[in-house]
Amino acid sequence: MKIIDFHTHVYPDAIARKAADSVRDFYEGMGNPDVDGSVDGLLEKGKAVGTTHFVILPVAMRPDRTRHINDFIIGQAQTHEEIYGFGTVHAAMDDLMGEVDYILQQGLKGIKMHPDFQLFAIDDPRLFPMYEHIQGKLPVIFHVGDRRYDNSHPARVRKLLELFPGLQVIAAHFGSYQLHEEAYDLFKDKECFFDVSSSLMFMEPGQAEGYIDRYGAERFVYGSDYPMWDPREEMDRFMKLKLTDAQREQIFHKTAEYLLKL
């Protein structure tokens, strides 16, 4: 079966280990310290568990690094046929819309934002022109639901969906990360997609299965959140869920193919 890992991160070899360790430090030591964050590591570890394609989600921590990061992802997507790249932007950029147009021109598949890393809210008005512009053109995926911060609160995703009903939003980590009970009913009347990464360790299997049943497998994509976790760990967690073969196939690749316009 085709398996698309829709939630991965990679870094240039020279800084991959340091960058991966920094992310794990942000999450107070969670994650697998044996995973190095390199492109080769992603391909090797992912393919070992049957993954056939990978979506790389970059995050610009500083506005002035955005183009450099996007060019790195473009290069990886051009070099590896099994890689699809998303672009990144930063709310404090001088030329936000110019970077969005660059992402579109270069054929990147969407935009990734991490409000807690980047220190702006999902519903920051500075981003509204971008949201308006990419409706019907590109999906946007957000880290959502860290209980330590408000920038990524799932209620902000709901507000965004109300303001931009044509925006294709993927709320990572079941749209709630550590706020599953708060978010369970939040999107029932909104068209929002979710990934399953970095959440199953916080949820009982029945809770995760309940989310998937409530919203439908057609609104979920699979993700490992490499290099936070070894792809084997996340695959093992996912395969323990009591899902039908049709649900697994939908989550492993069909929803992703729809979002990536394959």
Legacy VTK file of the C-alpha trace (Angstrom):
# vtk DataFile Version 3.0
C-alpha trace
ASCII
DATASET POLYDATA
POINTS 262 float
0.000 0.000 0.000
1.151 3.542 -0.707
1.956 5.350 2.545
2.418 9.138 2.546
3.989 10.528 5.703
2.404 13.980 5.698
4.273 15.403 8.701
8.089 15.371 8.599
10.901 17.841 9.155
14.458 17.718 7.822
17.491 19.979 8.031
20.782 20.389 6.158
23.267 17.740 7.212
25.599 20.235 8.912
22.941 21.299 11.420
20.504 18.375 11.401
21.457 16.837 14.739
21.584 20.211 16.512
18.247 21.305 15.027
16.524 18.039 15.963
17.860 18.255 19.525
16.663 21.863 19.763
13.122 20.849 18.822
13.125 18.105 21.443
14.388 20.640 24.010
11.421 22.889 23.168
9.153 19.972 24.029
10.886 19.468 27.366
12.893 16.448 26.355
10.152 14.485 24.615
11.014 12.619 21.446
13.631 10.115 20.390
17.226 11.422 20.760
18.539 8.759 18.386
16.871 10.389 15.350
19.128 12.934 13.652
16.821 15.021 11.434
18.732 14.440 8.193
17.121 13.791 4.815
18.930 10.458 4.494
17.732 9.476 7.965
14.133 10.266 7.049
14.262 8.246 3.837
16.002 5.288 5.467
13.828 5.096 8.578
10.618 5.894 6.760
11.096 3.359 4.001
11.962 0.724 6.627
8.331 0.866 7.804
6.825 0.956 4.317
6.527 4.709 3.762
6.630 5.511 0.068
6.374 9.320 0.051
7.171 12.126 2.469
5.818 15.653 2.963
8.445 17.976 4.432
7.136 20.834 6.577
9.687 23.600 7.225
9.389 26.346 9.834
11.123 29.736 9.570
12.123 30.816 13.049
13.304 34.202 11.722
11.816 36.277 8.895
15.189 36.736 7.214
15.750 32.961 6.913
12.499 32.207 5.127
13.730 32.226 1.506
16.817 30.194 2.401
14.674 27.533 4.064
12.187 27.425 1.203
15.017 26.995 -1.299
16.390 24.087 0.739
13.005 22.357 0.607
12.636 23.054 -3.123
16.020 21.432 -3.644
15.047 18.318 -1.695
11.785 17.933 -3.635
13.679 18.277 -6.926
16.339 15.765 -5.856
14.065 13.093 -4.382
10.994 12.028 -6.322
9.414 10.626 -3.154
9.497 14.007 -1.391
6.806 16.697 -1.544
7.698 20.054 -0.030
5.666 22.681 1.737
6.892 26.242 2.074
7.150 28.388 5.170
6.422 32.052 5.892
6.749 34.309 8.927
4.177 36.885 10.023
6.898 39.506 10.579
8.283 39.281 7.024
8.659 42.502 5.064
7.393 40.864 1.870
5.002 38.176 3.048
2.927 38.150 -0.128
6.014 38.046 -2.306
7.141 34.884 -0.516
3.688 33.347 -0.895
3.849 33.981 -4.647
7.338 32.438 -4.719
5.992 29.327 -2.977
3.238 29.096 -5.591
5.607 29.686 -8.519
8.058 27.048 -7.328
5.387 24.375 -7.064
5.516 23.759 -3.339
2.434 21.924 -2.129
1.302 24.075 0.790
2.391 26.293 3.681
3.474 25.196 7.146
3.232 27.406 10.242
4.157 26.714 13.861
2.632 29.541 15.938
4.413 28.548 19.157
7.866 28.404 17.547
7.277 31.506 15.442
5.612 33.556 18.201
2.455 34.664 16.428
-1.138 33.498 16.643
-2.898 31.425 14.005
-5.434 34.240 13.617
-2.875 37.076 13.539
-4.356 39.772 11.223
-0.967 40.203 9.547
-1.596 36.831 7.926
-5.102 37.585 6.641
-3.968 38.750 3.169
-2.086 35.476 2.756
-5.065 33.393 3.857
-7.287 35.252 1.422
-4.788 34.787 -1.404
-4.205 31.043 -1.022
-7.855 30.016 -0.711
-8.422 27.356 -3.362
-4.705 27.306 -4.226
-2.722 25.876 -1.321
-3.488 24.117 1.961
-1.971 25.451 5.172
-0.956 23.195 8.045
-0.595 24.437 11.616
0.852 22.959 14.750
-2.183 23.075 17.060
-2.897 22.548 20.717
0.130 22.915 23.029
-1.347 23.533 26.475
1.599 25.788 27.411
0.731 28.426 24.796
-2.290 30.231 23.415
-0.982 31.037 19.926
-1.862 27.562 18.661
-5.118 27.047 20.561
-7.634 25.066 18.471
-10.219 27.797 19.014
-8.031 30.029 16.835
-8.277 27.471 14.039
-12.043 27.565 14.298
-12.009 31.369 14.086
-9.840 31.151 10.972
-12.248 28.720 9.331
-15.107 31.119 10.037
-13.204 34.063 8.553
-11.892 32.188 5.488
-14.341 29.383 4.655
-12.492 28.584 1.421
-9.169 28.033 3.175
-8.003 24.424 3.251
-6.651 23.947 6.782
-4.835 20.937 8.207
-4.762 21.076 12.012
-1.874 18.875 13.052
-1.931 16.453 15.963
-5.657 15.639 15.744
-6.229 19.409 15.784
-5.532 19.449 19.490
-2.162 17.869 20.508
-2.617 18.109 24.320
-6.126 19.602 24.281
-8.111 16.678 22.908
-11.114 16.961 25.205
-11.435 20.709 24.581
-11.231 20.297 20.812
-13.348 17.159 20.351
-16.488 19.012 19.189
-14.819 22.185 17.964
-14.687 21.352 14.254
-17.768 19.195 13.789
-19.474 21.831 11.617
-16.300 22.988 9.799
-14.327 21.503 6.946
-10.951 20.968 8.545
-8.358 18.235 8.040
-6.136 16.638 10.673
-2.999 14.548 10.966
-2.344 11.832 13.534
1.258 12.718 14.398
2.655 13.296 17.909
-0.699 12.638 19.545
-1.246 8.926 19.969
1.112 8.801 22.956
-1.229 11.234 24.742
-4.472 9.475 23.825
-6.155 6.232 24.692
-6.661 4.147 21.532
-10.428 4.438 21.914
-10.169 8.225 22.059
-8.188 8.369 18.823
-10.569 5.934 17.153
-13.480 8.074 18.347
-11.963 11.173 16.714
-11.527 9.333 13.422
-15.056 7.935 13.537
-16.517 11.337 14.441
-14.844 13.316 11.667
-14.310 10.570 9.098
-11.071 9.022 7.850
-11.337 11.201 4.730
-10.325 14.173 6.905
-7.147 12.550 8.306
-3.620 12.103 6.999
-0.850 9.975 8.438
2.260 11.598 9.927
5.298 10.581 11.970
6.620 14.024 13.004
10.161 12.871 12.199
12.643 13.654 13.812
10.687 14.065 17.037
9.984 10.354 16.762
11.441 7.445 14.913
8.944 6.551 12.154
8.803 3.025 13.586
7.414 4.371 16.867
4.620 6.335 15.238
3.757 3.531 12.840
3.494 1.082 15.737
1.182 3.457 17.623
-1.017 3.966 14.582
-1.266 0.274 13.726
-2.561 -0.481 17.225
-5.739 1.472 16.451
-8.775 -0.605 15.600
-9.471 0.739 12.125
-10.847 -0.898 9.014
-8.642 -1.532 6.012
-10.569 1.177 4.172
-9.916 3.680 6.975
-6.200 2.881 6.995
-5.938 3.246 3.235
-7.744 6.581 3.395
-5.444 7.917 6.103
-2.258 6.440 4.647
-2.622 8.023 1.223
-6.049 8.921 -0.177
-6.658 12.085 1.864
-3.059 13.153 1.285
-3.420 12.685 -2.466
-6.478 14.928 -2.402
-4.694 17.653 -0.425
-1.554 17.435 -2.557
-3.635 17.482 -5.756
-1.964 14.325 -7.042
LINES 1 263
262 0 1 2 3 4 5 6 7 8 9 10 11 12 13 14 15 16 17 18 19 20 21 22 23 24 25 26 27 28 29 30 31 32 33 34 35 36 37 38 39 40 41 42 43 44 45 46 47 48 49 50 51 52 53 54 55 56 57 58 59 60 61 62 63 64 65 66 67 68 69 70 71 72 73 74 75 76 77 78 79 80 81 82 83 84 85 86 87 88 89 90 91 92 93 94 95 96 97 98 99 100 101 102 103 104 105 106 107 108 109 110 111 112 113 114 115 116 117 118 119 120 121 122 123 124 125 126 127 128 129 130 131 132 133 134 135 136 137 138 139 140 141 142 143 144 145 146 147 148 149 150 151 152 153 154 155 156 157 158 159 160 161 162 163 164 165 166 167 168 169 170 171 172 173 174 175 176 177 178 179 180 181 182 183 184 185 186 187 188 189 190 191 192 193 194 195 196 197 198 199 200 201 202 203 204 205 206 207 208 209 210 211 212 213 214 215 216 217 218 219 220 221 222 223 224 225 226 227 228 229 230 231 232 233 234 235 236 237 238 239 240 241 242 243 244 245 246 247 248 249 250 251 252 253 254 255 256 257 258 259 260 261
